[in-house]
Amino acid sequence: MESTTKNLITIEKAKTSKISQVDFNNLAFGSVFSDHMLVCDYKNGAWENPKIVPYGPLSLEPSAKIFHYGQSIFEGMKAYKDENNDVFLFRPTDNHSRLNISASRMSIPEFPKEFFMEGLKTLLELDKDWIPQTPGSAMYIRPFIFASGKGFHASPADEYKFMICLAPSGPYFSGEVKVLIEETYSRSANGGVGYAKAGGNYAGQFYPTQLAKAKGYQQVVWTDDNTHENIEEAGAMNIFVRIGDTLITGPTSDRILDGITRKSVLEIAAAEGIKTEVRTITVSEVVEASKNGSLKEMFGAGTAAVISPIAGFGYRDTDYDLPQLENSYASMLKKRITDIQYNLSEDPFGWRVKI
């Protein structure tokens, strides 16, 4: 294998590429992986220099603490390629900042910004040909950190592994999404880790979501753990509700993730003159708004799907349908965001970063 060094990063290239085996016109989400990955180890109290190596399995001790105490965090990002084959990221420093917020909460050592940005750019340059250009597709990027140190003692590990893997991907959702407002299970609690992108947060969602799917819904709308009266998130996404001409989303807290797409939606809406409110949304007001016709839209916002319109919701054995609008806020906001991401429009916010 060919090895080179670029600045702080050692690169070991794969002998052969798998790219010829990939149908880029029919990409599922997050199931095909590029030729290389970035790896960086934390040992002896410091992060070592990153390495880029061929994508492949890892070797871990059975006593590695990730298996026993769940010290694991991740981020979700995308890279986009325009018609000139230029590659762009979307608000990548926000992802780095949030990674370290999650790290701090999970007693994981924070990851250096220089390593994050330089490693990400070098990896994308190396696997640039893997970035799809089919409409709706992008390179999904998964940075993550987990405890690799050994031991059965219930305490933070002394060794960690940071990695970035790349997955050329098509759309996250297809078709209409119907959701069930959850009243039994909770995604997170006050004083918990809901605001961190910790792996266990998502594992805990799977069972309630499967129960909802068995009833004919695709996702769960999470409510607060105390009263189940306040809407908080939609599946793994932040949620927006449009009542009349006002776009409403809940405030971030130690239960709700500070989504990067969420922040982008709020800023674009403000620039478009759309009235927004960041406040508690009650289940009762959403049900009442649906009954009186003032509920116009609900949608989830997140990196994977960007914006996922909700076609209807279920609550206490009753289904409520959302109206089908020709000029919805969801479609306009998604187009504004994706036009910036794919370099199809100006970026007045300074979010787009060229590789």
BELPE-V7156 format. One record per pair of residues at least 24 apart in sequence whose C-alpha atoms are under 6 Angstrom apart, sorted by sequence separation. I is the first residue (numbers start at 1). J is the second residue. If there is no record, write none. Layout:
<<I;J> <I;J>>
This chain:
<<141;166> <140;166> <140;167> <251;278> <307;334> <139;167> <140;168> <248;276> <250;278> <251;279> <139;168> <246;275> <247;276> <248;277> <249;278> <250;279> <138;168> <139;169> <246;276> <248;278> <250;280> <138;169> <137;169> <137;170> <136;171> <189;225> <131;168> <179;217> <178;217> <179;218> <181;220> <182;221> <186;225> <262;301> <11;51> <12;52> <14;54> <178;218> <179;219> <180;220> <181;221> <182;222> <261;301> <9;50> <10;51> <11;52> <12;53> <177;218> <179;220> <180;221> <261;302> <9;51> <183;228> <231;281> <244;294> <230;281> <231;282> <243;294> <230;282> <243;295> <229;282> <230;283> <243;296> <229;283> <242;296> <242;297> <241;297> <241;298> <80;138> <240;298> <195;254> <240;299> <79;139> <194;254> <195;255> <239;299> <78;139> <194;255> <195;256> <239;300> <78;140> <194;256> <195;257> <238;300> <77;140> <78;141> <237;300> <238;301> <77;141> <237;301> <76;141> <237;302> <76;142> <189;255> <234;300> <75;142> <188;255> <75;143> <74;143> <74;144> <73;144> <73;145> <72;145> <72;146> <71;146> <71;147> <66;147> <65;147> <64;148> <65;149> <64;149> <65;150> <64;150> <63;150> <63;151> <102;196> <102;197> <43;159> <42;159> <42;160> <41;160> <41;161> <40;161> <40;162> <39;162> <74;197> <39;163> <73;197> <38;163> <73;198> <38;164> <72;198> <73;199> <37;164> <72;199> <37;165> <34;166> <172;304> <178;310> <33;166> <172;305> <177;310> <178;311> <180;313> <33;167> <177;311> <178;312> <179;313> <180;314> <181;315> <32;167> <176;311> <178;313> <30;167> <30;169> <29;169> <28;169> <29;170> <27;169> <28;170> <27;170> <29;172> <82;342> <91;351> <90;351> <80;342> <90;352> <89;352> <89;353> <88;353> <88;354> <87;354> <88;355> <87;355>>
